[in-house]
Amino acid sequence: MSSYGVDTNVVCDMEDYLRMLHSLGVKEGEIFWSRSKSLTFQYAEKQLKVKNLGVDEGLGIRVLEDKRIGFSFCNIGSSFSEAVMNAREISKSAAQSEFRFAEKQEYKKVECFDKRVAEIEENELKEKLDQVVEGIEDSAAVSRIICECAEYDCKIANSSLLSGKDRITQVSVYAEAKDGEGMGSAEYSSWKMPLDWKGIGERAGIIAKEMSKPKRLEAGSYDVIFSHELLGSLVDMLLYSFSGDLKRRKISKLWDKEGVQEFHECLCISDDPFADGSAMSSFDGEGVASRETRLVENGVVTDFYYDGESAAFAEVDKKGNCSRGSYRQRPGIGDSNTVVGCGMGFEKPRKWVEIESMHGLHTANLLSGDFGAEVSTAFLHENGKRIPVRGFMVSGNIFELFRNIGGIGRRMKHNGSFISPEILFRGIRCIS
């Protein structure tokens, strides 16, 4: 991505911005600078459809006046003083709390930067995309492919003398294949380059070929293993209820369940910014030193996500779960790497369903946990046979789902910020 024409040696002097903040009458404030660079290719209909080179750089500004927080942002080169004035004006209508900006602290170094990703050129990424195409075409036809390489730099400083900086890379690949009516997909997401680009395409192509003549699954209750990507989406749905803010407002279904066993005794979930996922970081979105947050231990609800502001409103001494999508977004509660702990392994049942992909989870009721989704790619395993099936829906409740676990595997799988072994779920309702 060095062809962008961006001088990577330019240094954002955070101390200068803090002095400017003080000169504008702000005694307590925070500056967050970030710069993202991305190279994206989209391929469909046997040709490159989109090529996008993106650069975005700017400052996020928070002020604390009369125990009220105000936020604004500006691009580099635009009016810093105007953004500060906006933040101060917004703070006047904010709720009061005992929030304080994070104090100066030590950070543990993490490695989440791949030089090959940061320096990739257009022709090199095009060659990688061609390898994905080749992998699909060994078994099927290409529906679409999206490849993106990105580099993200950030710095944070505040009036409490806190100062930190981080640099990460991101790679994502989505490959979708078709064979007649059969569709298949494969994904890759990490901070480091894939070892096998062609293999990503091969996985999508093989699934599409297998799904070209699917059977209809009979309605009933089945044991199910979801693909790693789908399992990540389901865990995300569950973790929505672990917001410290929703707990404080008694909106979360788990608001009064801390210390209570709500899930299967073998389930352990943590938020771990030091795990080898794409959300590794030395500090959170407020500069608080990274730490592991254990949310579920042996089925017991043990903690919730808190950033500085939600902790202040809840009057608890917890923080470290703040995230920022970019300098443009007000910081708020967020996660890092989600890690589901390994189990003792399990023996596959005589009859079970492997679900690779389904659509409609976005319509789930995150508060009640009720969901329903249409399955597009699945396989029925019965008597040693693997039969492609579709034309059915899965419905259930996310809390019940994680209570009815039949076993958790021993081997971890990684994709993006989600790290987990296989999980066998019991009694999933499948409706034809």
C-alpha positions as CSV (number, residue, x, y, z in Angstrom):
1,M,0.0,0.0,0.0
2,S,3.0,2.2,-0.2
3,S,1.8,3.5,-3.6
4,Y,-0.8,5.7,-1.8
5,G,1.6,8.6,-1.8
6,V,1.1,9.0,2.0
7,D,4.2,10.0,4.0
8,T,4.3,7.3,6.7
9,N,7.0,9.3,8.5
10,V,4.6,12.1,9.4
11,V,4.3,12.3,13.1
12,C,1.1,13.4,14.8
13,D,2.3,15.5,17.8
14,M,-0.2,14.8,20.4
15,E,1.4,17.2,22.9
16,D,0.8,20.1,20.6
17,Y,-2.8,19.2,20.3
18,L,-3.2,19.0,24.1
19,R,-1.6,22.4,24.4
20,M,-4.0,23.7,21.8
21,L,-6.9,22.2,23.8
22,H,-5.7,23.9,26.9
23,S,-5.3,27.2,25.1
24,L,-8.9,27.0,24.1
25,G,-9.9,26.8,27.8
26,V,-10.3,23.0,28.2
27,K,-8.8,21.8,31.4
28,E,-9.7,18.1,31.0
29,G,-9.6,16.6,27.6
30,E,-8.6,13.7,25.4
31,I,-7.2,13.5,21.8
32,F,-7.5,10.4,19.7
33,W,-5.7,10.3,16.3
34,S,-6.1,7.6,13.8
35,R,-5.1,7.0,10.2
36,S,-6.4,4.0,8.1
37,K,-5.2,2.9,4.7
38,S,-6.9,0.2,2.8
39,L,-6.7,-1.5,-0.6
40,T,-9.8,-3.4,-1.7
41,F,-10.6,-5.5,-4.8
42,Q,-14.0,-6.9,-5.7
43,Y,-14.2,-9.5,-8.4
44,A,-17.4,-10.8,-10.2
45,E,-18.6,-11.8,-13.6
46,K,-15.0,-12.8,-14.6
47,Q,-13.6,-9.3,-14.1
48,L,-12.4,-6.9,-11.5
49,K,-15.4,-4.8,-10.6
50,V,-14.1,-2.5,-8.0
51,K,-10.6,-1.3,-7.0
52,N,-10.5,1.1,-4.1
53,L,-7.6,2.8,-2.4
54,G,-8.7,4.5,0.8
55,V,-7.0,6.8,3.3
56,D,-8.7,8.4,6.2
57,E,-7.0,10.5,8.9
58,G,-8.4,12.6,11.7
59,L,-8.8,13.5,15.4
60,G,-11.5,12.5,17.9
61,I,-11.8,15.0,20.7
62,R,-13.5,14.5,24.1
63,V,-13.8,17.2,26.8
64,L,-14.9,16.9,30.4
65,E,-16.6,20.0,31.9
66,D,-18.9,20.1,34.9
67,K,-18.8,16.3,35.1
68,R,-20.2,16.1,31.5
69,I,-18.5,14.5,28.5
70,G,-18.7,16.1,25.0
71,F,-17.3,14.5,21.8
72,S,-16.5,15.8,18.4
73,F,-14.1,15.1,15.6
74,C,-12.3,16.7,12.7
75,N,-10.1,15.7,9.7
76,I,-6.5,16.6,9.6
77,G,-6.2,20.0,8.1
78,S,-9.7,21.1,9.1
79,S,-10.6,23.3,12.0
80,F,-9.4,21.8,15.3
81,S,-10.8,24.8,17.3
82,E,-14.2,24.4,15.8
83,A,-14.3,20.7,16.7
84,V,-13.3,21.6,20.3
85,M,-16.1,24.2,20.5
86,N,-18.6,21.6,19.2
87,A,-17.4,19.1,21.9
88,R,-17.8,21.7,24.6
89,E,-21.3,22.6,23.4
90,I,-22.4,18.9,23.3
91,S,-21.1,18.4,26.8
92,K,-23.6,20.9,28.2
93,S,-26.5,18.6,27.4
94,A,-24.8,15.4,28.6
95,A,-25.7,13.6,31.8
96,Q,-23.3,14.2,34.8
97,S,-21.2,11.4,36.2
98,E,-18.0,10.8,38.1
99,F,-16.1,9.9,34.9
100,R,-12.4,10.7,34.8
101,F,-10.0,10.2,31.9
102,A,-7.6,7.3,32.3
103,E,-4.4,7.9,34.2
104,K,-0.9,7.3,32.7
105,Q,-0.1,3.6,32.7
106,E,2.2,0.9,31.4
107,Y,1.3,-1.1,28.3
108,K,2.1,-4.7,27.4
109,K,3.4,-4.9,23.9
110,V,1.4,-7.0,21.5
111,E,2.3,-8.1,17.9
112,C,-0.6,-7.4,15.5
113,F,1.3,-6.0,12.5
114,D,2.3,-7.8,9.3
115,K,4.7,-5.8,7.1
116,R,3.6,-7.8,4.1
117,V,0.1,-6.5,4.5
118,A,1.1,-2.9,5.1
119,E,3.4,-2.8,2.0
120,I,1.3,-4.8,-0.4
121,E,1.1,-3.3,-3.9
122,E,-1.9,-3.5,-6.3
123,N,-0.4,-6.0,-8.6
124,E,0.5,-8.3,-5.7
125,L,-3.0,-8.3,-4.3
126,K,-4.4,-8.9,-7.8
127,E,-2.1,-12.0,-8.0
128,K,-3.5,-13.2,-4.7
129,L,-7.0,-12.7,-5.9
130,D,-6.3,-14.7,-9.0
131,Q,-5.2,-17.6,-6.8
132,V,-8.6,-17.5,-5.0
133,V,-10.3,-17.5,-8.5
134,E,-8.2,-20.5,-9.5
135,G,-9.2,-22.3,-6.4
136,I,-12.9,-21.8,-7.0
137,E,-12.7,-22.7,-10.6
138,D,-11.2,-26.1,-9.8
139,S,-14.8,-27.1,-8.7
140,A,-17.3,-24.4,-9.6
141,A,-17.8,-20.9,-11.0
142,V,-17.0,-17.6,-9.3
143,S,-19.9,-15.7,-7.9
144,R,-17.9,-12.9,-6.2
145,I,-14.7,-12.3,-4.3
146,I,-13.7,-9.5,-2.0
147,C,-10.1,-9.0,-0.8
148,E,-9.0,-6.2,1.5
149,C,-5.7,-5.3,3.1
150,A,-5.6,-2.5,5.6
151,E,-3.2,-0.7,8.0
152,Y,-4.4,1.2,11.0
153,D,-2.3,3.6,13.2
154,C,-3.6,5.3,16.2
155,K,-2.4,7.5,19.1
156,I,-4.2,8.7,22.3
157,A,-3.2,11.3,24.8
158,N,-5.1,13.1,27.6
159,S,-4.8,15.8,30.2
160,S,-4.0,13.1,32.8
161,L,-0.6,12.6,31.1
162,L,-1.7,9.3,29.5
163,S,-0.1,8.6,26.1
164,G,-0.2,5.5,23.9
165,K,0.2,4.4,20.3
166,D,-0.7,1.3,18.3
167,R,-0.3,-0.1,14.8
168,I,-2.1,-3.0,13.3
169,T,-2.9,-4.6,10.0
170,Q,-6.0,-6.4,8.8
171,V,-6.6,-8.9,5.9
172,S,-10.1,-10.1,4.9
173,V,-11.0,-12.4,2.1
174,Y,-14.6,-13.5,1.2
175,A,-15.0,-16.0,-1.6
176,E,-18.4,-17.1,-3.0
177,A,-18.9,-19.8,-5.6
178,K,-21.8,-21.3,-7.5
179,D,-22.5,-24.6,-9.3
180,G,-26.0,-24.5,-10.8
181,E,-28.3,-23.9,-7.8
182,G,-25.5,-24.7,-5.4
183,M,-23.7,-22.0,-3.5
184,G,-20.7,-22.1,-1.3
185,S,-18.6,-19.6,0.5
186,A,-15.4,-19.3,2.5
187,E,-13.9,-16.5,4.6
188,Y,-10.5,-15.5,6.0
189,S,-9.9,-12.7,8.5
190,S,-6.7,-12.0,10.4
191,W,-4.0,-9.4,11.1
192,K,-1.5,-11.6,9.0
193,M,-1.4,-12.8,5.4
194,P,-3.1,-16.1,4.6
195,L,-0.8,-18.9,4.0
196,D,-3.0,-20.4,1.2
197,W,-5.0,-18.0,-0.9
198,K,-6.0,-20.7,-3.4
199,G,-7.2,-22.9,-0.5
200,I,-9.8,-20.2,0.4
201,G,-11.3,-20.5,-3.1
202,E,-11.1,-24.3,-3.1
203,R,-13.2,-24.5,0.1
204,A,-15.9,-22.3,-1.5
205,G,-15.9,-24.2,-4.8
206,I,-16.1,-27.6,-3.2
207,I,-19.1,-26.6,-1.0
208,A,-20.9,-25.1,-4.1
209,K,-20.4,-28.3,-6.0
210,E,-21.6,-30.4,-3.1
211,M,-24.7,-28.2,-2.8
212,S,-25.7,-28.4,-6.5
213,K,-28.2,-31.2,-5.8
214,P,-29.4,-30.8,-2.2
215,K,-32.1,-32.8,-0.5
216,R,-34.9,-31.4,1.7
217,L,-34.4,-31.8,5.4
218,E,-37.3,-33.3,7.3
219,A,-38.7,-31.0,10.0
220,G,-37.6,-32.0,13.5
221,S,-35.2,-31.5,16.4
222,Y,-31.6,-32.2,15.5
223,D,-28.1,-32.1,17.1
224,V,-26.2,-29.3,15.2
225,I,-22.7,-28.1,14.7
226,F,-22.5,-24.6,13.2
227,S,-19.6,-23.4,11.0
228,H,-16.9,-21.3,12.8
229,E,-18.2,-18.2,11.2
230,L,-21.8,-18.8,12.2
231,L,-20.8,-19.8,15.7
232,G,-19.1,-16.4,16.0
233,S,-22.3,-14.6,15.0
234,L,-24.3,-16.6,17.5
235,V,-21.8,-15.8,20.3
236,D,-21.9,-12.2,19.3
237,M,-25.7,-12.3,19.8
238,L,-25.3,-13.8,23.3
239,L,-22.6,-11.2,24.3
240,Y,-24.9,-8.3,23.5
241,S,-26.5,-9.0,26.9
242,F,-23.1,-8.6,28.6
243,S,-23.1,-4.8,28.2
244,G,-22.5,-3.1,31.5
245,D,-24.7,-0.3,30.4
246,L,-27.7,-2.6,29.7
247,K,-27.0,-4.3,33.1
248,R,-27.2,-0.9,34.9
249,R,-30.4,0.0,33.1
250,K,-31.8,-3.5,33.9
251,I,-32.5,-4.0,30.2
252,S,-30.2,-7.0,29.7
253,K,-31.8,-10.4,30.4
254,L,-28.7,-11.1,32.5
255,W,-28.7,-7.9,34.5
256,D,-29.3,-9.7,37.9
257,K,-27.5,-13.0,36.9
258,E,-23.9,-12.2,37.9
259,G,-22.6,-15.2,39.9
260,V,-25.5,-17.4,38.6
261,Q,-25.0,-20.4,36.4
262,E,-27.0,-19.5,33.3
263,F,-25.3,-21.7,30.7
264,H,-24.0,-25.2,30.3
265,E,-21.3,-26.0,32.9
266,C,-18.6,-26.5,30.2
267,L,-19.0,-23.1,28.7
268,C,-16.3,-20.5,29.3
269,I,-16.1,-17.2,27.4
270,S,-13.6,-14.4,27.8
271,D,-12.7,-11.1,26.1
272,D,-9.0,-11.3,25.6
273,P,-7.0,-8.5,23.8
274,F,-3.8,-10.6,24.1
275,A,-5.2,-13.7,22.3
276,D,-4.0,-14.2,18.7
277,G,-6.9,-12.6,16.9
278,S,-7.4,-9.5,14.8
279,A,-8.4,-7.4,17.7
280,M,-5.1,-7.6,19.7
281,S,-4.2,-4.3,21.3
282,S,-2.0,-2.9,24.1
283,F,-4.9,-0.6,25.3
284,D,-8.6,0.0,24.7
285,G,-10.3,3.0,23.1
286,E,-9.7,5.2,26.1
287,G,-6.0,4.2,26.7
288,V,-6.8,1.8,29.5
289,A,-4.2,-1.0,29.5
290,S,-5.6,-4.1,28.0
291,R,-6.7,-6.9,30.3
292,E,-8.7,-10.1,29.9
293,T,-12.4,-10.0,30.9
294,R,-13.8,-13.3,31.9
295,L,-17.5,-13.2,31.1
296,V,-18.6,-16.8,31.6
297,E,-16.8,-19.4,33.6
298,N,-18.1,-23.0,33.8
299,G,-21.5,-21.6,32.7
300,V,-21.6,-18.9,35.4
301,V,-22.0,-15.2,34.5
302,T,-18.9,-13.6,36.0
303,D,-18.5,-10.2,34.5
304,F,-19.8,-7.6,32.0
305,Y,-18.2,-5.2,29.5
306,Y,-17.5,-1.7,30.8
307,D,-15.9,1.4,29.4
308,G,-15.0,4.4,31.5
309,E,-18.3,6.2,31.1
310,S,-20.6,3.2,31.6
311,A,-18.5,2.2,34.7
312,A,-18.9,5.8,36.1
313,F,-22.7,5.7,35.6
314,A,-22.9,2.2,37.2
315,E,-20.6,3.4,40.0
316,V,-18.3,0.3,39.6
317,D,-14.5,0.2,39.5
318,K,-14.4,-1.6,36.1
319,K,-13.2,-0.5,32.7
320,G,-11.0,-1.6,29.8
321,N,-13.7,-2.6,27.3
322,C,-13.9,0.6,25.2
323,S,-13.7,0.6,21.5
324,R,-13.6,3.1,18.6
325,G,-14.5,2.2,15.0
326,S,-12.5,5.3,14.0
327,Y,-11.7,8.8,15.1
328,R,-15.2,9.8,13.8
329,Q,-17.0,7.6,16.3
330,R,-17.7,8.4,19.9
331,P,-16.0,5.8,22.1
332,G,-18.2,3.3,23.7
333,I,-18.5,-0.2,25.1
334,G,-17.0,-2.8,22.8
335,D,-15.1,-6.1,22.7
336,S,-11.7,-7.2,21.5
337,N,-11.0,-10.9,20.8
338,T,-13.8,-13.3,21.9
339,V,-12.4,-16.6,23.1
340,V,-14.5,-19.7,23.9
341,G,-12.6,-22.1,26.1
342,C,-11.7,-25.6,24.9
343,G,-13.6,-28.6,26.2
344,M,-12.9,-32.3,26.7
345,G,-13.9,-33.1,23.1
346,F,-17.0,-35.1,22.1
347,E,-18.0,-38.0,19.9
348,K,-20.2,-37.1,16.9
349,P,-23.7,-38.5,17.2
350,R,-25.1,-41.0,14.7
351,K,-27.3,-38.3,13.2
352,W,-26.6,-34.6,13.2
353,V,-26.7,-31.5,11.0
354,E,-23.7,-29.4,9.9
355,I,-24.8,-25.9,9.1
356,E,-22.4,-23.8,7.0
357,S,-24.4,-20.7,6.3
358,M,-27.8,-19.1,7.0
359,H,-29.4,-15.8,6.6
360,G,-31.6,-13.7,8.8
361,L,-29.8,-13.5,12.1
362,H,-29.8,-9.7,11.9
363,T,-33.6,-9.9,12.5
364,A,-33.1,-11.5,15.9
365,N,-34.4,-9.9,19.1
366,L,-31.2,-9.3,20.9
367,L,-33.0,-8.5,24.2
368,S,-35.1,-11.6,24.4
369,G,-32.6,-13.8,22.5
370,D,-35.2,-15.1,20.1
371,F,-34.0,-15.8,16.6
372,G,-34.9,-17.5,13.3
373,A,-32.8,-17.9,10.2
374,E,-33.1,-19.5,6.8
375,V,-30.4,-22.1,6.1
376,S,-28.7,-21.9,2.7
377,T,-25.9,-24.4,3.1
378,A,-26.0,-27.5,5.3
379,F,-25.2,-31.2,5.5
380,L,-27.1,-34.0,7.2
381,H,-24.7,-36.6,8.7
382,E,-26.4,-40.0,9.1
383,N,-25.0,-43.5,9.1
384,G,-21.6,-42.3,7.8
385,K,-23.1,-40.4,4.9
386,R,-22.9,-36.6,4.4
387,I,-26.0,-35.4,2.5
388,P,-26.4,-31.8,1.3
389,V,-29.7,-30.3,2.5
390,R,-31.4,-26.9,2.5
391,G,-34.9,-25.5,2.3
392,F,-35.4,-25.2,6.1
393,M,-35.2,-22.7,8.9
394,V,-33.6,-22.8,12.3
395,S,-35.4,-21.1,15.2
396,G,-34.6,-20.9,18.9
397,N,-33.5,-18.7,21.7
398,I,-29.8,-17.8,22.1
399,F,-29.8,-18.3,25.9
400,E,-31.4,-21.7,25.6
401,L,-28.9,-22.6,22.8
402,F,-25.9,-22.1,25.1
403,R,-27.6,-24.1,27.8
404,N,-28.1,-27.1,25.6
405,I,-24.6,-27.9,24.7
406,G,-23.7,-31.6,23.9
407,G,-19.9,-31.1,23.9
408,I,-17.1,-28.7,23.2
409,G,-14.1,-29.6,21.1
410,R,-10.4,-29.6,22.0
411,R,-8.9,-27.8,19.0
412,M,-9.2,-24.0,18.6
413,K,-10.1,-22.3,15.3
414,H,-9.3,-18.7,14.5
415,N,-11.1,-16.3,12.3
416,G,-10.8,-12.5,12.8
417,S,-11.4,-11.7,16.4
418,F,-13.3,-15.0,17.2
419,I,-11.4,-17.9,18.6
420,S,-13.3,-21.1,19.5
421,P,-13.4,-24.9,19.2
422,E,-16.4,-26.7,17.7
423,I,-19.5,-26.9,19.8
424,L,-22.2,-29.5,19.5
425,F,-25.7,-28.1,20.3
426,R,-28.6,-30.4,21.3
427,G,-32.2,-30.2,20.2
428,I,-32.2,-27.5,17.6
429,R,-35.6,-27.0,16.0
430,C,-35.4,-27.2,12.2
431,I,-38.6,-26.2,10.3
432,S,-39.0,-27.2,6.6
